[in-house]
């Protein structure tokens, strides 16, 4: 039995960190160019022009029931690949407070943390001494679709 790893990215947010496989991230882009739009959903920050697309950008903290304070001077946007379930959502953006950290994730490195989770989170785990949340990508995409964030 081999102990294979999955390359991952730890995304720093204001009040927590997220863990995603790096294969789901198309690019990390600067905040510059974010077009702020008014929306009923506070978590929908606006849109960003990226590779001839206008992708919606979200605040995970706000969507998870928290509040978004002023972002850091190192803030950037992770362009996340859509699941393919929604043709009109090939990519979407996630506000980060700093550039992500690369990590190789081995199954034996993961320890489940028993914490209360929001609907936007699947699991809380510890990986290499980092407490992280694994986002519920299906839920996030459903929120984007149902909010009419996708045209």
VMD Tcl script that builds the backbone (N, CA, C; Angstrom):
set m [mol new atoms 453]
animate dup $m
set s [atomselect $m all]
$s set {name element resname resid chain x y z} {
  {N N UNK 1 A 0.840 -1.183 0.000}
  {CA C UNK 1 A 0.000 0.000 0.000}
  {C C UNK 1 A 0.882 1.243 0.000}
  {N N UNK 2 A 0.638 2.145 -0.938}
  {CA C UNK 2 A 1.419 3.372 -1.007}
  {C C UNK 2 A 0.683 4.481 -0.281}
  {N N UNK 3 A 1.454 5.382 0.249}
  {CA C UNK 3 A 0.889 6.531 0.948}
  {C C UNK 3 A 1.050 7.734 0.033}
  {N N UNK 4 A 0.136 7.881 -0.928}
  {CA C UNK 4 A 0.261 8.971 -1.884}
  {C C UNK 4 A -0.271 10.268 -1.284}
  {N N UNK 5 A 0.237 11.355 -1.826}
  {CA C UNK 5 A -0.157 12.667 -1.327}
  {C C UNK 5 A -1.020 13.382 -2.360}
  {N N UNK 6 A -1.761 14.353 -1.881}
  {CA C UNK 6 A -2.547 15.232 -2.735}
  {C C UNK 6 A -1.986 16.633 -2.549}
  {N N UNK 7 A -1.538 17.277 -3.635}
  {CA C UNK 7 A -1.062 18.650 -3.492}
  {C C UNK 7 A -2.235 19.569 -3.146}
  {N N UNK 8 A -2.063 20.337 -2.099}
  {CA C UNK 8 A -3.133 21.217 -1.660}
  {C C UNK 8 A -2.662 22.643 -1.485}
  {N N UNK 9 A -3.630 23.512 -1.278}
  {CA C UNK 9 A -3.360 24.918 -0.993}
  {C C UNK 9 A -4.128 25.302 0.262}
  {N N UNK 10 A -3.443 25.953 1.180}
  {CA C UNK 10 A -4.090 26.497 2.373}
  {C C UNK 10 A -4.347 27.976 2.119}
  {N N UNK 11 A -5.629 28.334 2.135}
  {CA C UNK 11 A -6.050 29.706 1.864}
  {C C UNK 11 A -6.233 30.460 3.172}
  {N N UNK 12 A -5.477 31.532 3.394}
  {CA C UNK 12 A -5.668 32.336 4.603}
  {C C UNK 12 A -6.853 33.299 4.452}
  {N N UNK 13 A -7.804 33.174 5.362}
  {CA C UNK 13 A -8.926 34.102 5.427}
  {C C UNK 13 A -8.753 34.944 6.681}
  {N N UNK 14 A -9.748 35.761 7.026}
  {CA C UNK 14 A -9.606 36.604 8.212}
  {C C UNK 14 A -9.699 35.811 9.505}
  {N N UNK 15 A -10.628 34.868 9.564}
  {CA C UNK 15 A -10.874 34.180 10.827}
  {C C UNK 15 A -10.639 32.675 10.780}
  {N N UNK 16 A -10.139 32.180 9.675}
  {CA C UNK 16 A -9.880 30.745 9.510}
  {C C UNK 16 A -9.066 30.537 8.242}
  {N N UNK 17 A -8.691 29.308 8.000}
  {CA C UNK 17 A -8.006 28.943 6.759}
  {C C UNK 17 A -8.789 27.822 6.097}
  {N N UNK 18 A -8.745 27.799 4.773}
  {CA C UNK 18 A -9.402 26.750 4.005}
  {C C UNK 18 A -8.356 25.877 3.340}
  {N N UNK 19 A -8.715 24.641 3.054}
  {CA C UNK 19 A -7.844 23.712 2.343}
  {C C UNK 19 A -8.563 23.223 1.097}
  {N N UNK 20 A -7.886 23.365 -0.045}
  {CA C UNK 20 A -8.413 22.871 -1.315}
  {C C UNK 20 A -7.318 22.137 -2.065}
  {N N UNK 21 A -7.672 21.126 -2.857}
  {CA C UNK 21 A -6.669 20.528 -3.745}
  {C C UNK 21 A -6.221 21.584 -4.756}
  {N N UNK 22 A -4.937 21.623 -5.058}
  {CA C UNK 22 A -4.470 22.673 -5.968}
  {C C UNK 22 A -5.019 22.509 -7.385}
  {N N UNK 23 A -5.517 21.331 -7.729}
  {CA C UNK 23 A -6.084 21.120 -9.064}
  {C C UNK 23 A -7.384 21.890 -9.275}
  {N N UNK 24 A -8.013 22.355 -8.196}
  {CA C UNK 24 A -9.255 23.121 -8.315}
  {C C UNK 24 A -9.016 24.616 -8.464}
  {N N UNK 25 A -7.760 25.027 -8.377}
  {CA C UNK 25 A -7.444 26.453 -8.435}
  {C C UNK 25 A -6.773 26.764 -9.769}
  {N N UNK 26 A -7.408 27.640 -10.538}
  {CA C UNK 26 A -6.879 27.993 -11.852}
  {C C UNK 26 A -5.752 29.013 -11.747}
  {N N UNK 27 A -5.896 29.954 -10.811}
  {CA C UNK 27 A -4.919 31.039 -10.714}
  {C C UNK 27 A -5.169 31.844 -9.441}
  {N N UNK 28 A -4.132 32.506 -8.979}
  {CA C UNK 28 A -4.248 33.496 -7.904}
  {C C UNK 28 A -4.014 34.848 -8.570}
  {N N UNK 29 A -4.981 35.750 -8.453}
  {CA C UNK 29 A -4.884 37.045 -9.122}
  {C C UNK 29 A -4.929 38.173 -8.094}
  {N N UNK 30 A -4.410 39.344 -8.468}
  {CA C UNK 30 A -4.479 40.486 -7.552}
  {C C UNK 30 A -5.920 40.988 -7.390}
  {N N UNK 31 A -6.147 41.747 -6.346}
  {CA C UNK 31 A -7.458 42.355 -6.107}
  {C C UNK 31 A -7.785 43.407 -7.161}
  {N N UNK 32 A -6.760 44.018 -7.723}
  {CA C UNK 32 A -6.969 45.069 -8.720}
  {C C UNK 32 A -7.909 44.563 -9.807}
  {N N UNK 33 A -8.843 45.385 -10.177}
  {CA C UNK 33 A -9.780 45.008 -11.223}
  {C C UNK 33 A -11.080 44.424 -10.706}
  {N N UNK 34 A -11.220 44.295 -9.375}
  {CA C UNK 34 A -12.483 43.811 -8.823}
  {C C UNK 34 A -13.527 44.908 -8.997}
  {N N UNK 35 A -14.611 44.573 -9.657}
  {CA C UNK 35 A -15.696 45.527 -9.884}
  {C C UNK 35 A -16.749 45.278 -8.810}
  {N N UNK 36 A -16.844 46.204 -7.870}
  {CA C UNK 36 A -17.792 46.071 -6.762}
  {C C UNK 36 A -19.186 46.375 -7.294}
  {N N UNK 37 A -20.120 45.480 -7.011}
  {CA C UNK 37 A -21.504 45.649 -7.442}
  {C C UNK 37 A -22.409 45.559 -6.227}
  {N N UNK 38 A -23.501 46.318 -6.261}
  {CA C UNK 38 A -24.437 46.221 -5.138}
  {C C UNK 38 A -25.211 44.912 -5.268}
  {N N UNK 39 A -25.415 44.270 -4.136}
  {CA C UNK 39 A -26.094 42.980 -4.122}
  {C C UNK 39 A -26.815 42.818 -2.793}
  {N N UNK 40 A -27.910 42.072 -2.814}
  {CA C UNK 40 A -28.606 41.761 -1.566}
  {C C UNK 40 A -27.740 40.867 -0.690}
  {N N UNK 41 A -26.903 40.073 -1.316}
  {CA C UNK 41 A -26.020 39.170 -0.591}
  {C C UNK 41 A -24.713 39.892 -0.268}
  {N N UNK 42 A -24.462 40.115 1.011}
  {CA C UNK 42 A -23.230 40.807 1.417}
  {C C UNK 42 A -21.991 40.006 1.057}
  {N N UNK 43 A -22.133 38.695 0.939}
  {CA C UNK 43 A -20.998 37.827 0.644}
  {C C UNK 43 A -20.545 37.918 -0.806}
  {N N UNK 44 A -21.405 38.457 -1.679}
  {CA C UNK 44 A -21.040 38.624 -3.085}
  {C C UNK 44 A -20.350 39.975 -3.237}
  {N N UNK 45 A -19.040 39.947 -3.368}
  {CA C UNK 45 A -18.249 41.182 -3.371}
  {C C UNK 45 A -18.306 41.923 -4.692}
  {N N UNK 46 A -18.504 41.209 -5.772}
  {CA C UNK 46 A -18.529 41.827 -7.090}
  {C C UNK 46 A -18.042 40.848 -8.140}
  {N N UNK 47 A -17.473 41.412 -9.202}
  {CA C UNK 47 A -16.988 40.585 -10.307}
  {C C UNK 47 A -15.578 40.999 -10.692}
  {N N UNK 48 A -14.881 40.052 -11.259}
  {CA C UNK 48 A -13.515 40.308 -11.711}
  {C C UNK 48 A -13.408 39.842 -13.153}
  {N N UNK 49 A -12.808 40.702 -13.982}
  {CA C UNK 49 A -12.507 40.293 -15.357}
  {C C UNK 49 A -11.294 39.385 -15.302}
  {N N UNK 50 A -11.456 38.203 -15.855}
  {CA C UNK 50 A -10.380 37.220 -15.846}
  {C C UNK 50 A -10.492 36.382 -17.111}
  {N N UNK 51 A -9.476 36.424 -17.947}
  {CA C UNK 51 A -9.430 35.632 -19.190}
  {C C UNK 51 A -10.722 35.731 -19.996}
  {N N UNK 52 A -11.134 36.942 -20.268}
  {CA C UNK 52 A -12.337 37.229 -21.060}
  {C C UNK 52 A -13.636 36.748 -20.413}
  {N N UNK 53 A -13.613 36.515 -19.124}
  {CA C UNK 53 A -14.812 36.157 -18.370}
  {C C UNK 53 A -15.019 37.182 -17.264}
  {N N UNK 54 A -16.266 37.318 -16.819}
  {CA C UNK 54 A -16.567 38.109 -15.620}
  {C C UNK 54 A -16.992 37.117 -14.555}
  {N N UNK 55 A -16.088 36.854 -13.616}
  {CA C UNK 55 A -16.375 35.835 -12.606}
  {C C UNK 55 A -16.860 36.488 -11.309}
  {N N UNK 56 A -17.852 35.879 -10.645}
  {CA C UNK 56 A -18.290 36.407 -9.353}
  {C C UNK 56 A -17.228 36.122 -8.291}
  {N N UNK 57 A -17.070 37.066 -7.361}
  {CA C UNK 57 A -16.089 36.925 -6.277}
  {C C UNK 57 A -16.836 36.970 -4.951}
  {N N UNK 58 A -16.522 35.996 -4.076}
  {CA C UNK 58 A -17.235 35.899 -2.802}
  {C C UNK 58 A -16.304 36.092 -1.608}
  {N N UNK 59 A -16.927 36.440 -0.487}
  {CA C UNK 59 A -16.269 36.437 0.816}
  {C C UNK 59 A -16.765 35.199 1.545}
  {N N UNK 60 A -15.893 34.225 1.745}
  {CA C UNK 60 A -16.267 32.994 2.444}
  {C C UNK 60 A -16.692 33.303 3.875}
  {N N UNK 61 A -15.999 34.240 4.511}
  {CA C UNK 61 A -16.314 34.586 5.894}
  {C C UNK 61 A -17.758 35.050 6.030}
  {N N UNK 62 A -18.169 35.947 5.141}
  {CA C UNK 62 A -19.517 36.500 5.201}
  {C C UNK 62 A -20.559 35.444 4.854}
  {N N UNK 63 A -20.289 34.627 3.842}
  {CA C UNK 63 A -21.216 33.563 3.461}
  {C C UNK 63 A -21.377 32.540 4.585}
  {N N UNK 64 A -20.358 32.409 5.405}
  {CA C UNK 64 A -20.393 31.458 6.527}
  {C C UNK 64 A -21.013 32.051 7.786}
  {N N UNK 65 A -21.552 33.262 7.682}
  {CA C UNK 65 A -22.224 33.868 8.826}
  {C C UNK 65 A -21.380 34.852 9.600}
  {N N UNK 66 A -20.145 35.042 9.200}
  {CA C UNK 66 A -19.265 36.000 9.865}
  {C C UNK 66 A -19.335 37.360 9.200}
  {N N UNK 67 A -18.423 38.208 9.579}
  {CA C UNK 67 A -18.375 39.530 8.964}
  {C C UNK 67 A -17.020 39.713 8.299}
  {N N UNK 68 A -17.003 40.570 7.320}
  {CA C UNK 68 A -15.770 40.854 6.599}
  {C C UNK 68 A -15.283 42.230 7.018}
  {N N UNK 69 A -14.148 42.227 7.654}
  {CA C UNK 69 A -13.529 43.498 8.002}
  {C C UNK 69 A -12.690 43.937 6.809}
  {N N UNK 70 A -12.024 45.035 6.942}
  {CA C UNK 70 A -11.173 45.518 5.858}
  {C C UNK 70 A -10.152 44.435 5.502}
  {N N UNK 71 A -9.990 44.210 4.205}
  {CA C UNK 71 A -9.041 43.176 3.789}
  {C C UNK 71 A -7.608 43.675 3.918}
  {N N UNK 72 A -6.686 42.738 4.004}
  {CA C UNK 72 A -5.276 43.081 4.190}
  {C C UNK 72 A -4.687 43.662 2.914}
  {N N UNK 73 A -3.555 44.305 3.055}
  {CA C UNK 73 A -2.882 44.872 1.881}
  {C C UNK 73 A -2.352 43.784 0.958}
  {N N UNK 74 A -2.295 42.552 1.438}
  {CA C UNK 74 A -1.820 41.422 0.636}
  {C C UNK 74 A -2.969 40.603 0.057}
  {N N UNK 75 A -4.189 41.101 0.194}
  {CA C UNK 75 A -5.358 40.353 -0.270}
  {C C UNK 75 A -5.259 40.061 -1.763}
  {N N UNK 76 A -5.798 38.907 -2.141}
  {CA C UNK 76 A -5.809 38.494 -3.538}
  {C C UNK 76 A -7.046 37.624 -3.758}
  {N N UNK 77 A -7.217 37.183 -4.980}
  {CA C UNK 77 A -8.389 36.382 -5.330}
  {C C UNK 77 A -7.930 35.045 -5.894}
  {N N UNK 78 A -8.470 33.971 -5.340}
  {CA C UNK 78 A -8.237 32.636 -5.897}
  {C C UNK 78 A -9.335 32.378 -6.921}
  {N N UNK 79 A -8.942 32.069 -8.135}
  {CA C UNK 79 A -9.909 31.701 -9.166}
  {C C UNK 79 A -10.105 30.189 -9.066}
  {N N UNK 80 A -11.317 29.802 -8.670}
  {CA C UNK 80 A -11.635 28.395 -8.417}
  {C C UNK 80 A -12.398 27.832 -9.617}
  {N N UNK 81 A -12.016 26.635 -10.030}
  {CA C UNK 81 A -12.709 25.967 -11.136}
  {C C UNK 81 A -14.072 25.497 -10.661}
  {N N UNK 82 A -15.089 25.755 -11.476}
  {CA C UNK 82 A -16.422 25.262 -11.162}
  {C C UNK 82 A -16.468 23.745 -11.268}
  {N N UNK 83 A -17.466 23.155 -10.660}
  {CA C UNK 83 A -17.583 21.690 -10.630}
  {C C UNK 83 A -17.998 21.104 -11.970}
  {N N UNK 84 A -18.524 21.950 -12.848}
  {CA C UNK 84 A -19.032 21.456 -14.120}
  {C C UNK 84 A -20.519 21.175 -14.064}
  {N N UNK 85 A -21.092 21.221 -12.868}
  {CA C UNK 85 A -22.526 20.991 -12.695}
  {C C UNK 85 A -23.336 22.132 -13.299}
  {N N UNK 86 A -22.805 23.336 -13.198}
  {CA C UNK 86 A -23.497 24.526 -13.690}
  {C C UNK 86 A -22.673 25.122 -14.829}
  {N N UNK 87 A -23.171 24.932 -16.034}
  {CA C UNK 87 A -22.459 25.382 -17.228}
  {C C UNK 87 A -22.136 26.874 -17.181}
  {N N UNK 88 A -23.030 27.655 -16.579}
  {CA C UNK 88 A -22.845 29.105 -16.538}
  {C C UNK 88 A -21.855 29.553 -15.459}
  {N N UNK 89 A -21.265 28.604 -14.725}
  {CA C UNK 89 A -20.314 28.934 -13.663}
  {C C UNK 89 A -19.024 28.118 -13.836}
  {N N UNK 90 A -18.254 28.428 -14.898}
  {CA C UNK 90 A -17.023 27.659 -15.106}
  {C C UNK 90 A -15.943 27.993 -14.075}
  {N N UNK 91 A -15.971 29.222 -13.554}
  {CA C UNK 91 A -15.002 29.680 -12.559}
  {C C UNK 91 A -15.691 30.674 -11.639}
  {N N UNK 92 A -15.156 30.819 -10.441}
  {CA C UNK 92 A -15.614 31.844 -9.512}
  {C C UNK 92 A -14.433 32.232 -8.630}
  {N N UNK 93 A -14.527 33.391 -8.001}
  {CA C UNK 93 A -13.414 33.902 -7.214}
  {C C UNK 93 A -13.681 33.866 -5.721}
  {N N UNK 94 A -12.607 33.677 -4.972}
  {CA C UNK 94 A -12.662 33.614 -3.512}
  {C C UNK 94 A -11.643 34.602 -2.956}
  {N N UNK 95 A -12.107 35.541 -2.134}
  {CA C UNK 95 A -11.218 36.529 -1.530}
  {C C UNK 95 A -10.312 35.868 -0.501}
  {N N UNK 96 A -9.008 36.084 -0.643}
  {CA C UNK 96 A -8.012 35.591 0.314}
  {C C UNK 96 A -7.338 36.784 0.966}
  {N N UNK 97 A -6.835 36.609 2.172}
  {CA C UNK 97 A -6.128 37.693 2.856}
  {C C UNK 97 A -4.644 37.740 2.511}
  {N N UNK 98 A -4.150 36.686 1.907}
  {CA C UNK 98 A -2.746 36.608 1.515}
  {C C UNK 98 A -2.628 35.469 0.516}
  {N N UNK 99 A -1.467 35.329 -0.075}
  {CA C UNK 99 A -1.256 34.234 -1.020}
  {C C UNK 99 A -1.343 32.901 -0.286}
  {N N UNK 100 A -1.852 31.873 -0.972}
  {CA C UNK 100 A -1.978 30.563 -0.322}
  {C C UNK 100 A -0.633 29.892 -0.108}
  {N N UNK 101 A -0.650 28.934 0.792}
  {CA C UNK 101 A 0.550 28.152 1.100}
  {C C UNK 101 A 0.362 26.753 0.516}
  {N N UNK 102 A 1.358 26.281 -0.227}
  {CA C UNK 102 A 1.311 24.925 -0.787}
  {C C UNK 102 A 1.612 23.906 0.297}
  {N N UNK 103 A 0.911 22.782 0.232}
  {CA C UNK 103 A 1.123 21.712 1.202}
  {C C UNK 103 A 0.825 20.377 0.519}
  {N N UNK 104 A 1.634 19.376 0.816}
  {CA C UNK 104 A 1.332 18.017 0.356}
  {C C UNK 104 A 0.544 17.348 1.467}
  {N N UNK 105 A -0.637 16.872 1.140}
  {CA C UNK 105 A -1.517 16.291 2.143}
  {C C UNK 105 A -1.503 14.768 2.009}
  {N N UNK 106 A -1.069 14.132 3.074}
  {CA C UNK 106 A -1.117 12.674 3.177}
  {C C UNK 106 A -2.264 12.321 4.111}
  {N N UNK 107 A -2.922 11.220 3.849}
  {CA C UNK 107 A -4.055 10.817 4.685}
  {C C UNK 107 A -3.657 10.722 6.159}
  {N N UNK 108 A -2.458 10.225 6.431}
  {CA C UNK 108 A -2.038 10.073 7.833}
  {C C UNK 108 A -1.752 11.417 8.517}
  {N N UNK 109 A -1.661 12.494 7.734}
  {CA C UNK 109 A -1.445 13.831 8.302}
  {C C UNK 109 A -2.745 14.502 8.740}
  {N N UNK 110 A -3.882 13.963 8.316}
  {CA C UNK 110 A -5.172 14.588 8.601}
  {C C UNK 110 A -5.761 14.091 9.913}
  {N N UNK 111 A -6.179 15.034 10.737}
  {CA C UNK 111 A -6.885 14.719 11.975}
  {C C UNK 111 A -8.171 15.529 11.984}
  {N N UNK 112 A -9.298 14.865 12.122}
  {CA C UNK 112 A -10.585 15.558 12.150}
  {C C UNK 112 A -10.711 16.325 13.459}
  {N N UNK 113 A -11.167 17.569 13.356}
  {CA C UNK 113 A -11.398 18.423 14.521}
  {C C UNK 113 A -12.906 18.529 14.715}
  {N N UNK 114 A -13.372 18.283 15.911}
  {CA C UNK 114 A -14.797 18.342 16.207}
  {C C UNK 114 A -15.180 19.791 16.511}
  {N N UNK 115 A -15.684 20.488 15.497}
  {CA C UNK 115 A -16.104 21.884 15.640}
  {C C UNK 115 A -17.446 22.070 14.961}
  {N N UNK 116 A -18.161 23.090 15.383}
  {CA C UNK 116 A -19.405 23.443 14.716}
  {C C UNK 116 A -19.064 24.036 13.360}
  {N N UNK 117 A -19.746 23.553 12.336}
  {CA C UNK 117 A -19.475 23.999 10.975}
  {C C UNK 117 A -20.667 24.762 10.420}
  {N N UNK 118 A -20.395 25.663 9.500}
  {CA C UNK 118 A -21.468 26.343 8.777}
  {C C UNK 118 A -21.844 25.474 7.574}
  {N N UNK 119 A -22.920 25.830 6.895}
  {CA C UNK 119 A -23.329 25.087 5.698}
  {C C UNK 119 A -22.263 25.139 4.609}
  {N N UNK 120 A -21.425 26.154 4.655}
  {CA C UNK 120 A -20.392 26.316 3.625}
  {C C UNK 120 A -19.140 25.485 3.907}
  {N N UNK 121 A -19.161 24.711 4.996}
  {CA C UNK 121 A -17.999 23.903 5.370}
  {C C UNK 121 A -18.381 22.427 5.471}
  {N N UNK 122 A -17.523 21.563 4.931}
  {CA C UNK 122 A -17.748 20.116 5.022}
  {C C UNK 122 A -17.116 19.520 6.266}
  {N N UNK 123 A -15.928 20.039 6.619}
  {CA C UNK 123 A -15.155 19.395 7.674}
  {C C UNK 123 A -14.100 20.361 8.206}
  {N N UNK 124 A -13.764 20.189 9.472}
  {CA C UNK 124 A -12.625 20.892 10.070}
  {C C UNK 124 A -11.559 19.840 10.336}
  {N N UNK 125 A -10.339 20.120 9.904}
  {CA C UNK 125 A -9.249 19.158 10.084}
  {C C UNK 125 A -7.976 19.888 10.484}
  {N N UNK 126 A -7.058 19.108 10.991}
  {CA C UNK 126 A -5.712 19.600 11.242}
  {C C UNK 126 A -4.817 18.882 10.245}
  {N N UNK 127 A -4.006 19.646 9.540}
  {CA C UNK 127 A -3.060 19.069 8.597}
  {C C UNK 127 A -1.711 19.739 8.828}
  {N N UNK 128 A -0.735 18.955 9.192}
  {CA C UNK 128 A 0.611 19.467 9.474}
  {C C UNK 128 A 0.565 20.667 10.417}
  {N N UNK 129 A -0.161 20.514 11.495}
  {CA C UNK 129 A -0.282 21.522 12.551}
  {C C UNK 129 A -1.040 22.777 12.132}
  {N N UNK 130 A -1.741 22.730 11.011}
  {CA C UNK 130 A -2.585 23.836 10.570}
  {C C UNK 130 A -4.044 23.428 10.734}
  {N N UNK 131 A -4.803 24.204 11.496}
  {CA C UNK 131 A -6.245 23.966 11.603}
  {C C UNK 131 A -6.895 24.609 10.387}
  {N N UNK 132 A -7.591 23.801 9.599}
  {CA C UNK 132 A -8.196 24.297 8.362}
  {C C UNK 132 A -9.618 23.762 8.235}
  {N N UNK 133 A -10.378 24.422 7.399}
  {CA C UNK 133 A -11.723 23.968 7.062}
  {C C UNK 133 A -11.705 23.523 5.600}
  {N N UNK 134 A -12.455 22.487 5.321}
  {CA C UNK 134 A -12.635 22.051 3.939}
  {C C UNK 134 A -13.981 22.604 3.489}
  {N N UNK 135 A -13.970 23.465 2.461}
  {CA C UNK 135 A -15.217 24.108 2.055}
  {C C UNK 135 A -16.161 23.144 1.341}
  {N N UNK 136 A -17.443 23.436 1.461}
  {CA C UNK 136 A -18.493 22.698 0.766}
  {C C UNK 136 A -18.699 23.396 -0.580}
  {N N UNK 137 A -17.946 22.982 -1.574}
  {CA C UNK 137 A -17.957 23.657 -2.871}
  {C C UNK 137 A -19.321 23.578 -3.549}
  {N N UNK 138 A -20.006 22.472 -3.378}
  {CA C UNK 138 A -21.343 22.330 -3.971}
  {C C UNK 138 A -22.283 23.391 -3.395}
  {N N UNK 139 A -22.233 23.585 -2.089}
  {CA C UNK 139 A -23.064 24.602 -1.440}
  {C C UNK 139 A -22.695 26.005 -1.933}
  {N N UNK 140 A -21.408 26.291 -2.030}
  {CA C UNK 140 A -20.974 27.612 -2.489}
  {C C UNK 140 A -21.479 27.890 -3.900}
  {N N UNK 141 A -21.354 26.905 -4.777}
  {CA C UNK 141 A -21.827 27.089 -6.149}
  {C C UNK 141 A -23.342 27.254 -6.193}
  {N N UNK 142 A -24.065 26.491 -5.385}
  {CA C UNK 142 A -25.526 26.629 -5.338}
  {C C UNK 142 A -25.919 28.037 -4.888}
  {N N UNK 143 A -25.198 28.584 -3.916}
  {CA C UNK 143 A -25.482 29.944 -3.453}
  {C C UNK 143 A -25.246 30.954 -4.574}
  {N N UNK 144 A -24.168 30.774 -5.311}
  {CA C UNK 144 A -23.882 31.672 -6.435}
  {C C UNK 144 A -24.972 31.583 -7.501}
  {N N UNK 145 A -25.394 30.386 -7.831}
  {CA C UNK 145 A -26.432 30.199 -8.848}
  {C C UNK 145 A -27.764 30.777 -8.369}
  {N N UNK 146 A -28.167 30.468 -7.147}
  {CA C UNK 146 A -29.473 30.917 -6.651}
  {C C UNK 146 A -29.527 32.416 -6.387}
  {N N UNK 147 A -28.379 33.043 -6.215}
  {CA C UNK 147 A -28.361 34.489 -5.958}
  {C C UNK 147 A -28.376 35.298 -7.246}
  {N N UNK 148 A -28.408 34.626 -8.364}
  {CA C UNK 148 A -28.340 35.278 -9.680}
  {C C UNK 148 A -27.015 35.983 -9.880}
  {N N UNK 149 A -25.974 35.500 -9.213}
  {CA C UNK 149 A -24.642 36.082 -9.381}
  {C C UNK 149 A -24.054 35.717 -10.732}
  {N N UNK 150 A -24.656 34.734 -11.375}
  {CA C UNK 150 A -24.162 34.261 -12.662}
  {C C UNK 150 A -25.137 34.710 -13.729}
  {N N UNK 151 A -24.613 35.388 -14.743}
  {CA C UNK 151 A -25.481 35.839 -15.853}
  {C C UNK 151 A -25.245 34.952 -17.053}
}
mol reanalyze $m
mol bondsrecalc $m
mol representation Tube
mol addrep $m
